[in-house]
Structures are given as C-alpha cells and as structure tokens.
Amino acid sequence: MTTENAIRTLAGTLIVASVALAHYVDRSWLLLTCFVGLNLVQSAFTGFCPAEIIFRKLGITQDGCCSKSSTPQ
C-alpha cells in the first residue's frame, strides 16, 4: 500500500465513522468530518499532510501516481 492509498483509506474511514457517530450518538461528530475535509483541502494547496508523515514513519512506501518521487509514464 502506498501513502496515497493509505491517506485516502484513512480519510474515507474517518468520514464514514464520523457520519455514523453523528447519526447514532451526537451531531457534534460532524466536526470530525469538517476537520478531515479541511485538512484534505489545505494539503492539496500546501503539500503538507500530517498523515503522510505518520505513514512514512510507519514504513508505508511513497510510490504512487501522485507522489513526488514517481516518474511520469
């Protein structure tokens, strides 16, 4: 699994979990959805993604179509 796929999986999981928690527990869980969405937007503009740093430290490879180290095909 690449960091790109891991980030997408993490973001999707957090969004689905927060929507489920908002439905069954409390609407305040939608703030987690907002946080994930805002983090995705800021990382698209700045290139800084805290989840990517954590995944790299965990040993997940950086190869992928959107990684800076990949070669164009």
C-alpha positions in Angstrom: 0.0 0.0 0.0 1.3 3.4 -0.9 1.0 6.5 1.3 -1.5 8.0 -1.2 -3.8 4.9 -0.8 -3.3 4.9 3.0 -4.3 8.6 3.2 -7.4 8.0 1.1 -8.4 5.0 3.2 -7.8 6.9 6.5 -9.8 9.9 5.3 -12.7 7.8 4.0 -12.8 5.7 7.1 -12.8 8.8 9.4 -15.6 10.5 7.3 -17.9 7.4 7.3 -17.2 6.8 11.0 -18.0 10.4 11.9 -21.2 10.5 9.9 -22.3 7.2 11.6 -21.4 8.6 15.1 -23.3 11.9 14.2 -26.3 9.9 13.3 -26.3 7.5 16.3 -24.6 9.4 19.1 -24.3 13.2 18.7 -24.3 15.7 15.8 -21.0 17.2 17.1 -19.2 14.3 15.5 -19.7 16.1 12.2 -16.9 18.4 13.3 -14.5 15.5 12.6 -15.8 15.3 9.0 -15.2 19.1 8.7 -11.6 18.7 10.0 -10.8 15.8 7.6 -12.2 17.8 4.7 -10.4 21.0 5.6 -7.1 19.0 6.1 -7.5 17.5 2.6 -8.1 20.9 1.0 -5.1 22.5 2.8 -2.8 19.6 1.9 -3.8 20.0 -1.8 -2.6 23.6 -1.8 0.3 23.4 0.6 1.6 19.9 0.1 1.8 19.4 3.9 -0.1 16.4 5.2 0.4 15.2 8.8 -1.0 11.7 8.0 1.6 11.3 5.3 4.4 12.0 7.7 3.0 9.4 10.2 2.5 6.8 7.4 6.1 7.3 6.2 7.4 6.8 9.8 5.3 3.6 9.9 7.2 2.4 6.8 4.5 2.7 4.2 6.1 3.4 0.8 5.7 6.6 -1.0 5.4 5.2 -4.5 2.2 6.2 -6.3 0.8 8.2 -9.1 0.7 11.4 -7.1 3.9 11.1 -5.1 6.7 13.5 -5.9 9.3 10.7 -6.3 7.3 8.8 -9.0 8.4 9.1 -12.6 5.9 10.2 -15.3 4.7 7.5 -17.7 
